[in-house]
Amino acid sequence: MLTLPNLLTLSRILTVPLLVALLWPAEVGARWTTGYALAFALYCLMGITDYFDGYLARAQGTVSKLGVFLDPIADKIMVGAVILMLAATRDIAGIHIAAAMIILLREIAVSGLREFLAGLQVSVPVSRLAKWKTAFQLIALGALIFAGAVPAFPLVQLLGIATLWAAAILTLITGWDYLRVGIKHMD
């Protein structure tokens, strides 16, 4: 169980409180660019470990049930925590909260749907479009964190918000795809 890929996945989960702590001073009104810069570096490191845990597990033939279980949970914990902090710091504000909510609600709904379908022994593979959704989501959140580190460059914030909306649109499409599969197995 304590393989390197699983340890990398666990490290992502255990690092989320530090990521939140680095963004926290901005929540109380201070513009702490150093915290955002450190949070961005940590966020990138977490993204790299997300790639390598799966890659190493497949390459080493150590794919485990624990890893398959924990990896999507680690992703959702990280994304959820970042979205909540960016909303609390008003880096995501106004109508853009809708895009963040779409992403959060879809993640919760798809997790529940996957759990339900797993009980029926129905597997729903991740689609290519869902992988693009994840990429847009991670880029958006990274850009929004980075924007806090470089407030003199408002284009970074704009890129983050535009990418957040692109992720939200892909989220709706892929969420609907998962729901259509799930409905077929409900009475």
N, C-alpha and C positions, 0 to 999 in steps of 0.2 A: 504493500500500500504506500510506503514512503519512498516511491521512486522519484527521480528528479523531476519528471513532468508533473507529478502530483504536488511536489513541494513548490514548484513554480506557481501552480494554480492556487495553492493555499497562501502563498506569499502575496498574491494579488488581493485576496480577501482580507488578509491581515494588514495590508498597506492602506486600505480604504480610510480608516480613521486618520491616518497621517495626512492623506490627501485632503480630507475634509478640514483638518486642523490648519493646513496651510492656506485654505480659502476663508477660514472663519473670521479673521480680523476684518475682512472686507464686509462681512455681514453686519458688523456693528458700526459701519460707516466709514472706516478708515480705508483709504486706497493703498493697499500694501502691495506694491508692484513686485517686491522681492518674493513675497509669499506666492503670488501668481506665477512668477518665473520658476520657483522651486516646485510648485504644483504641476506646472507644465512639464518639467523635466521628469517628475515622478510619474505623471500620466503617460508620458512616452515610454518610460521604462516598463510600466504595467502593460502597455500595448505590445511591447517587444516580448515580454514573458508570455503573453496570451498567444502569440504566434509560435514561440518556441516550445511551449508545453505540448501542444498538439503535434508539432513537427517531430519532436524528440520521441514522443510516445509511439508514433507510427514508425519512425526510423529504427527505434530500438525494439520494436515489437512488445512494448510494455503498456499498451492501451489497457486501462483498467476500468472496472465499473465505477470505482470512486472518481476517477478522472472524468469519465463521461458524465457523471452526475454533477460534479463540482464545477466544471468549466463553464457551462451556461449560467450557473448561479453566480459565479465570480464576475462574469460579464455584466449581469443584471444588477448586482450590488454596486459595481463601480459606476455604471451608467446612471442608475437611480440616484446614487449619492451626489454625483457631479451635477445632474440636472437640478436636484433640490438645492444644492449650494449656489449654483448659478442663478436660480430663481430668487433665493434669499438675498443674494448680493445685488440683485437687479441687473445682472449681466444678461439675463433673459427676462424681459418685462413686457408689459402691455399685451398686444395681440399675439406676440411670439410665445407667450405662456401656452397658448393653444397647441402649438407644434410640440412643445415639451410634453404636454399632457397626452397628446396622441401617442407619442413614443412610449411613455410610461404605462399608459393603459393597455396598449398592445402587448407590451412585454409581459404584463401580469396575465392578460387574457390568453396569450399563446402558451405561457407556462402552465396555466390551469388546463388548457385544452390538451397539451402534450401529456400531462399527468393523467387526465381522463382516458385518453387514447392508449396510453401505456397499460392501463388496467385492462383494456380490451385486447392487448397485445398487437396494437396497430402502431406501426412506426411511420412518422412523418419526416422524411428527409428534408434537410435544409436546402432550399432552392438557391440557384445562382442569384436571383433577384434579392433574396434575403441576405445573401453575403454582401451585395452592393449596398443594401440598406444599412447593414452594420458598418461598412466602410464609411458611408456618408455620416452616420451617427457619430462615429469615433472622430472623424475629421472635424465635424461641427463642434463637438465638445472641446476638442483640443484647441481649435481656433479661438473659441470663446474664452478658454482659460488663458491662452497666450495673449489675447487682446487685453486682458487685465494687466499683463506684464509690460505691454507696450501701448499705453493709452494715447501716445502721440500719433499712432497710426490707426485711425478709425476704420480703414479699409479691412483690417483684420477682423474687427467686430462684425462688419457687414458681411464678410465672407462666412464667418461662423453662423450668422443668422440665416443667410441664404442657404447654406448647406444643411442647417437644422430643418428648414422647411422642405428641402429636397428629401431628407431622411424621413420626415413625417409623411410625405406623400408616398414614398416607397413602403413605409410602415403600414399605411392603410391598404395598399395593394397586396402586400405579402400577408397581412393579417386576414384579409378577405380570402386569400388562397387557402390559408390554414383552416379558416372557419368552414369553407366549402367542403374540405376533406372531412372535418370533424362532424358536420351535420349529417353526413351519410351514415355515421355510426351511432346516431342518437335516435331513441324511439320517440 
